[in-house]
Every structure is written in structure tokens, then in C-alpha cells.
């Protein structure tokens, strides 16, 4: 796979390490909480495509590759939330109107975003530690989560 399609976070600072620890602990606590009290929040997930490849990310707090995304703030439009999450986590700037609604899975609104030019992806080094563009076949092979997402695409 060409190196230009794989992006690693900068070496973590002490603050980044503390944030990663917080993400790991928070994620585990939230998973327990959601088992007892199912979540009512709305999330967004973005299938970012460039040159026939899907952008997958690796979080600092959970194993495996997933798509970028996050939680929609109260009163926020889902496409605006998708735009905000990409900017916060990966420094990819894209206006909300460029996101195309794909479908809803559970509490998550899935969007697609097609990029004409290769983005300068910069993982935030706290929540996201790696980003990679994969062919659909590579994505299906590397991650059960991505295989499920790409079942109809």
C-alpha cells in the first residue's frame, strides 16, 4: 500500500497520553452504561472516499479499524456534526453540504463524502492515532466492522 495513503499521529505528548488514558477509561465506562441505559444520542459516521478507497481510522481507546465519526451535539444538524468531527479528529475540512446521507444504523446517521483531491490527513494524536485509505476489499478483509458497513456499497 502506498505510504501516501497511510497517516500516523505525531508522537504523543504527555497531555496526549493523559487524554488517551481518559478516552480508554471513558469508553469502557460508557459501554457499561449503554448496556443498562441504551443511548438516545445521535451519532454520525462518515465513509470518506478518495480514488476508490475508503478512509479508515484507528482509535487510541479501542482495537480495530472503523470510520471517522462521533456524537451529534444537541440542536446540531447531522451533516454539520459530520463536518465538525472530520475537522476535529483528522483536520479534513469539508462543508456540511458535501456530505450525502447514506442510511441510519441504530442511532447513527451514516454519510458519504467523496474527495477529488487527496486530503492532508492529520490524526489528532489523542482520539485518532492512525488513518489509512483502503480499497473496499482491503477494508472488508481487515475489519469486521467495515465489512458490515460495506455490505451494500
DRENROBA-171213 format. One record per residue (C-alpha): residue in three letters; y negated, x, z negated. Coordinates in pm, 1 decimal. Layout:
! residues N
+---------+----------+----------+----------+
! residuo !        v !        u !        w !
+---------+----------+----------+----------+
!     ALA !        Y !        X !        Z !
...
+---------+----------+----------+----------+
//
This chain:
! residues 153
+---------+----------+----------+----------+
! residuo !        v !        u !        w !
+---------+----------+----------+----------+
!     UNK !      0.0 !      0.0 !      0.0 !
!     UNK !   -340.4 !    148.7 !     92.5 !
!     UNK !   -538.1 !    277.1 !   -207.7 !
!     UNK !   -846.5 !     89.1 !    -91.0 !
!     UNK !   -673.8 !   -237.6 !   -181.5 !
!     UNK !   -599.3 !   -142.1 !   -544.7 !
!     UNK !   -869.7 !   -122.4 !   -809.5 !
!     UNK !   -831.1 !      8.4 !  -1163.2 !
!     UNK !  -1064.8 !    -42.9 !  -1455.2 !
!     UNK !  -1270.6 !    253.3 !  -1569.0 !
!     UNK !  -1129.8 !    441.5 !  -1868.3 !
!     UNK !  -1180.2 !    217.8 !  -2171.2 !
!     UNK !  -1445.1 !    295.9 !  -2429.6 !
!     UNK !  -1390.1 !    233.5 !  -2798.8 !
!     UNK !  -1564.2 !   -103.5 !  -2759.3 !
!     UNK !  -1337.0 !   -188.0 !  -2462.8 !
!     UNK !  -1031.7 !   -106.0 !  -2674.6 !
!     UNK !  -1156.2 !   -330.3 !  -2954.6 !
!     UNK !  -1221.1 !   -610.4 !  -2704.8 !
!     UNK !   -869.4 !   -571.4 !  -2562.2 !
!     UNK !   -724.6 !   -597.4 !  -2911.9 !
!     UNK !   -927.3 !   -914.7 !  -2965.3 !
!     UNK !   -805.2 !  -1060.8 !  -2635.7 !
!     UNK !   -440.6 !   -987.5 !  -2724.9 !
!     UNK !   -468.0 !  -1143.2 !  -3069.7 !
!     UNK !   -671.8 !  -1438.9 !  -2943.3 !
!     UNK !   -433.6 !  -1508.2 !  -2657.5 !
!     UNK !   -133.3 !  -1517.0 !  -2890.1 !
!     UNK !   -311.6 !  -1746.6 !  -3134.6 !
!     UNK !   -424.9 !  -1979.9 !  -2856.3 !
!     UNK !    -71.4 !  -2006.2 !  -2717.7 !
!     UNK !     49.4 !  -2119.2 !  -3061.0 !
!     UNK !   -244.4 !  -2359.8 !  -3092.9 !
!     UNK !   -178.7 !  -2511.0 !  -2748.6 !
!     UNK !    185.4 !  -2579.3 !  -2843.5 !
!     UNK !     69.3 !  -2800.1 !  -3129.5 !
!     UNK !   -251.7 !  -2933.0 !  -2975.3 !
!     UNK !   -234.5 !  -2945.1 !  -2593.4 !
!     UNK !   -551.1 !  -2812.4 !  -2438.0 !
!     UNK !   -806.8 !  -3053.9 !  -2299.6 !
!     UNK !  -1030.4 !  -2790.3 !  -2146.6 !
!     UNK !  -1052.5 !  -2749.5 !  -1772.0 !
!     UNK !   -970.6 !  -2412.5 !  -1625.1 !
!     UNK !  -1030.1 !  -2265.9 !  -1282.4 !
!     UNK !   -814.3 !  -2031.3 !  -1078.7 !
!     UNK !   -919.9 !  -1860.0 !   -759.5 !
!     UNK !   -697.6 !  -1749.6 !   -474.6 !
!     UNK !   -918.7 !  -1480.5 !   -321.2 !
!     UNK !   -811.1 !  -1382.7 !     28.7 !
!     UNK !   -917.9 !  -1088.6 !    242.4 !
!     UNK !   -747.9 !   -981.9 !    563.8 !
!     UNK !   -440.8 !  -1195.8 !    489.0 !
!     UNK !   -399.8 !  -1050.7 !    139.9 !
!     UNK !   -428.8 !  -1224.0 !   -196.2 !
!     UNK !   -620.8 !  -1073.4 !   -487.5 !
!     UNK !   -404.1 !  -1047.2 !   -800.0 !
!     UNK !   -518.5 !   -919.0 !  -1137.7 !
!     UNK !   -354.5 !   -771.6 !  -1444.8 !
!     UNK !   -495.9 !   -879.0 !  -1779.8 !
!     UNK !   -516.4 !   -647.2 !  -2077.8 !
!     UNK !   -353.9 !   -906.6 !  -2303.1 !
!     UNK !    -57.0 !  -1043.0 !  -2109.0 !
!     UNK !    206.3 !   -898.7 !  -1877.0 !
!     UNK !    233.0 !   -955.9 !  -1504.9 !
!     UNK !      1.9 !  -1031.3 !  -1217.1 !
!     UNK !   -199.1 !  -1352.5 !  -1193.6 !
!     UNK !   -500.8 !  -1479.3 !  -1002.5 !
!     UNK !   -853.4 !  -1446.9 !  -1141.4 !
!     UNK !   -993.6 !  -1743.6 !  -1325.2 !
!     UNK !  -1095.8 !  -1878.2 !  -1660.3 !
!     UNK !  -1235.5 !  -2168.7 !  -1852.8 !
!     UNK !  -1499.0 !  -2407.5 !  -1725.6 !
!     UNK !  -1792.8 !  -2443.2 !  -1964.9 !
!     UNK !  -1895.5 !  -2788.7 !  -2084.3 !
!     UNK !  -2102.1 !  -2960.8 !  -1814.7 !
!     UNK !  -2030.1 !  -2685.5 !  -1561.5 !
!     UNK !  -1910.0 !  -2763.2 !  -1210.4 !
!     UNK !  -1563.6 !  -2619.6 !  -1139.5 !
!     UNK !  -1676.7 !  -2428.1 !   -830.4 !
!     UNK !  -1967.2 !  -2282.0 !  -1029.6 !
!     UNK !  -1720.4 !  -2179.2 !  -1301.8 !
!     UNK !  -1502.9 !  -2007.7 !  -1039.5 !
!     UNK !  -1805.5 !  -1819.1 !   -907.6 !
!     UNK !  -1909.0 !  -1715.8 !  -1260.3 !
!     UNK !  -1559.5 !  -1598.8 !  -1356.9 !
!     UNK !  -1524.5 !  -1379.2 !  -1046.9 !
!     UNK !  -1862.9 !  -1220.6 !  -1115.5 !
!     UNK !  -1789.7 !  -1162.9 !  -1485.7 !
!     UNK !  -1438.0 !  -1026.7 !  -1450.1 !
!     UNK !  -1446.0 !   -840.7 !  -1118.4 !
!     UNK !  -1811.8 !   -808.8 !  -1010.8 !
!     UNK !  -1743.3 !  -1016.4 !   -697.5 !
!     UNK !  -2049.2 !  -1222.0 !   -610.1 !
!     UNK !  -1980.6 !  -1539.8 !   -414.4 !
!     UNK !  -2183.0 !  -1863.0 !   -421.0 !
!     UNK !  -2012.3 !  -2176.0 !   -551.7 !
!     UNK !  -2034.3 !  -2342.8 !   -209.7 !
!     UNK !  -1798.3 !  -2077.9 !    -65.1 !
!     UNK !  -1512.1 !  -2194.6 !   -289.1 !
!     UNK !  -1278.9 !  -2451.4 !   -134.7 !
!     UNK !  -1090.2 !  -2682.6 !   -369.5 !
!     UNK !   -715.9 !  -2648.0 !   -316.1 !
!     UNK !   -544.9 !  -2863.4 !   -580.7 !
!     UNK !   -515.5 !  -2931.7 !   -951.9 !
!     UNK !   -224.7 !  -2793.3 !  -1153.6 !
!     UNK !   -219.8 !  -2921.6 !  -1508.8 !
!     UNK !   -571.0 !  -2865.4 !  -1645.0 !
!     UNK !   -658.1 !  -2603.5 !  -1383.8 !
!     UNK !   -861.0 !  -2659.0 !  -1068.2 !
!     UNK !   -743.6 !  -2414.7 !   -802.1 !
!     UNK !   -983.2 !  -2287.2 !   -537.2 !
!     UNK !   -953.7 !  -2057.9 !   -239.5 !
!     UNK !  -1215.7 !  -1806.8 !   -136.8 !
!     UNK !  -1192.4 !  -1619.6 !    193.0 !
!     UNK !  -1385.9 !  -1293.2 !    212.2 !
!     UNK !  -1479.6 !  -1148.5 !    550.5 !
!     UNK !  -1566.7 !   -803.4 !    416.9 !
!     UNK !  -1361.5 !   -607.6 !    165.1 !
!     UNK !  -1522.5 !   -654.6 !   -176.9 !
!     UNK !  -1614.1 !   -371.7 !   -411.8 !
!     UNK !  -1393.7 !   -497.0 !   -693.5 !
!     UNK !  -1479.2 !   -363.0 !  -1039.8 !
!     UNK !  -1240.2 !   -480.9 !  -1314.8 !
!     UNK !  -1432.9 !   -530.9 !  -1638.4 !
!     UNK !  -1202.5 !   -293.4 !  -1834.8 !
!     UNK !  -1174.4 !   -542.6 !  -2119.4 !
!     UNK !  -1007.2 !   -856.2 !  -1990.6 !
!     UNK !   -905.3 !   -726.8 !  -1647.2 !
!     UNK !   -755.4 !   -379.0 !  -1615.4 !
!     UNK !   -629.0 !   -383.6 !  -1256.5 !
!     UNK !   -685.8 !   -575.1 !   -935.2 !
!     UNK !   -484.5 !   -548.1 !   -616.5 !
!     UNK !   -474.6 !   -720.7 !   -278.4 !
!     UNK !   -116.9 !   -815.7 !   -187.5 !
!     UNK !     43.8 !   -971.8 !    116.1 !
!     UNK !    190.3 !  -1314.5 !     36.5 !
!     UNK !    541.8 !  -1165.4 !     47.8 !
!     UNK !    444.3 !   -883.1 !   -192.5 !
!     UNK !    282.0 !  -1136.2 !   -426.4 !
!     UNK !    590.0 !  -1359.8 !   -428.6 !
!     UNK !    815.4 !  -1061.9 !   -494.2 !
!     UNK !    604.8 !   -911.6 !   -775.3 !
!     UNK !    523.9 !  -1219.6 !   -980.0 !
!     UNK !    699.1 !  -1549.8 !  -1054.0 !
!     UNK !    356.1 !  -1697.9 !  -1130.2 !
!     UNK !    222.1 !  -1600.5 !   -786.8 !
!     UNK !    545.1 !  -1721.5 !   -622.3 !
!     UNK !    489.0 !  -2065.9 !   -776.9 !
!     UNK !    122.7 !  -2074.2 !   -671.9 !
!     UNK !    202.1 !  -1977.8 !   -314.4 !
!     UNK !    482.4 !  -2229.7 !   -272.2 !
!     UNK !    276.1 !  -2449.5 !    -39.0 !
!     UNK !     36.7 !  -2191.3 !    102.7 !
+---------+----------+----------+----------+
//
